[in-house]
Amino acid sequence: MSERILTFLVGFVIHVIGVGGYAGIVALMGIESACIPLPSEIIMPFAGYLVYKGNFSLFWAATAGAVGCNLGSAVAYWIGARGGRPLVGRYGKWVLMSQHDLDRMTLFFDKYGSITVLLARMLPVVRTFIAFPAGIAKMPQLRFHIYTFVGSWPWCFGLTYAGMKLGEAWHTDPRFYAAFHHFHLAVEIALLAGVVWFVWSHVNRGRAANAA
């Protein structure tokens, strides 16, 4: 199951970036930041691999990722600003976002203010959904986009750089290939366990909230 999911996601990412180039990176990261859980941890490392191959520039690949984050976040911001908490309560389950998640992010946003957007963009999972509470709070849009870009760029750069270095190691260091071949099953099992836990915990929270 995990292998099929990974194969589909990786194949989709490879196809979009291969056909669209920088625009493909923008589109994929836009999807991820529009609260659709398409992992940037797959998108940007593959872009980094293409940096190693000479297809992309490291700087511009990271910048394309940050631009995509801004575009996708604009959609999520607008939904939060227009629909607010009731919309998330009604449809959040389709992107595995529970009322508990929204409460936690909103509390953090209320406590620390706009800077939350910048910090959250450097954190996995949270970065995908942070635009919702920013929209609900009617955060000034110019500041929202500046913080989104500034916070997203290091994240995109780091993942792209990691992908570039992994590409180099894959072809130059036989120990890396041997270690990956030896432990790839454990990596797949760990990833599957993480996905199952994430879905299970969110479904249970949704049921608990409905029961209350």
N, C-alpha and C positions, 0 to 999 in steps of 0.2 A: 504493500500500500504506500509506504513512504517513498519507495523507489519510483512508483508511478507518479505520485504528486511532484516529486523533485524533477522527474523527467519532463513532465508537462510544463512546469514553471520555467525550468531552464530552457527548454525548447522554445517556449513563447518569448522569453526575454531575448534569446539569441536571434530569433527571427525578426523581432521588432527592431532591435538595435542594428542588426545586419542590413535590414532594408532601409531604415530611417536614419541611421547615423546619429548625429547629435540630436536631431529632432526625435529620434526613437527614445533616447535617454530622457528627454524632456517629457515625452508622452507617458513613459512608464513611471517616472517619479511623480508625475501629476496624478496618475491613478493611485499610487501609494498614498499620496498626501490628501486625496479626496476621500479618505477613510475607507478605502478598499484595501484589505490586507494583502497587497502584493509586495513581498519583502524587498526592501532596498538592499538587504544583505546579499541578494542574488543579482540585482540589477547593476549596482555600481562595481562590484568585483569583476563582473564580466566586461564592463566598460574598461576597467583597469587592465584586464588581459589584452584587450584590443589596443590599449596604450602601449603595452609591451610589444605587440605585433607591429606597431607603427601606424595603426589606423587612426588613432586619436592622439590629441595632446592631453596630458594629465590635467593641466589647468582648465582647459575648455570642457573636458568631460565632467569635472567636478562642478564647473559653472553651469553646464547644461542640467545637471542633476538638481542644483539649487534653484534654477529657474523653474524646473518642473514642480518642485516643492511649492513654490509660490503660486503657480497656476492652479494646482490641485487644492491647495489650502484656501484659495479664494472661493472655490465652490463650497467647501466645508464651512468656511466663515459665513458665507451668504445663507446657507441652510440654518446655521445656528442663530444668525441675526433675525431671519424671517420666521423660522419655525420654532425656535427655542427648545426648551426642555420637553414639552409635550411631543414634539416630532421625534426627538431622540427616544423617548419612552415608547413610542409606537413602532418605530422602524429601526431602532438601534440594533436589535437582535440580528438583523440581516447582515450586519458587519461585525457581529460578535462584540458589540458595545452595550454593556448593561447600564442601568441607572446608577449602580454602585460606582462604575468607572467614571461616569459623568460627575457624580457627587464628589469623588476624590479629586478629579482634575479641577472642578470648579472651586473647591475649597482651597486647593493649592494656588489657583489663579487669584482668588479673592485675597489670600494672605500675602502674596508676594507681588501681585500686580502684573503689568505688561512684560516684565523681564522673564516671566514664566515661559512665554512663547519662545524666547531665545534659548533658554536652558533646556526646555523640553525637546527642541529640535535636535539635541545631541544625545537623546536617550531612545533606546529601542522601544517599540510598541507605543509608548506615550506620544512620540512624535507624530504618529499617524492620526491621533484624535484630538490634539491640543487646539486645533482651529475651532472646534465646536464651542468650548467655553469662551474663547476669545470673541466669537461672533455673538454669543448670548450676552456677553458683557458690553457689546458695542465698542470694543477697543478701536481707537482711531486707525483707519485702514492703512494710512501711510506708515505709521509706526509698526503696525502688524506685519506689513510686507518687508520692511527693513529688518525687523527682528527675525522674521522667518528666513530671509535670505542669509543673514549673518550667522544664524544658528545652523542652517542646513549646509552651508558650504563646507565647514570643517568635517562634518559627518560624511558628506559625499566625497570629499578629498581623501579622507582616511580610508574609506572602503575601496576607492579607486586605486589608491596607492598600494593597499594590501593585495588587490587583485593583480596589479602590475608585478609586484615582488613575487607573488605565488607563481605567476607565469614564468618568471625568470628561473625560479628554483625548480619548477617542474621539468624544465628542459636542460638544466645544468647540474642539478644535484640529484644523483640516483638515490640517495638516502631518503630524500623527500618523497619520491615516488613509491619507494618500498614501504615507508611508514604509512603513507596514505592507503596503499593497497592492503596493508595489514589491518588497519583500524577503520576502514570505510564502513564496515557493517556496524560497528559500535557507534559511529557517527550517525548513521541512518536510524538506529534504534533510539538514540538520544533525541534526535530531531522528532521522530514520531511520538515519543513519550511527551515531549514538550508541546506538540500540537494537540495531542489528546488531552493533556492537562489543561491547556488554555481553553479549548472548546468546552470540556466538561465543567470547569469552574464557572465559565460564563453562563452556560445553560442552567446550572444549579442556582446561580444568583438570580437569573431571570425568573425561575420557578418560585424561588423564595419571595421575590418582590411581588409576583402575581398573587401568591398565596396570602401575603400580608394585606 
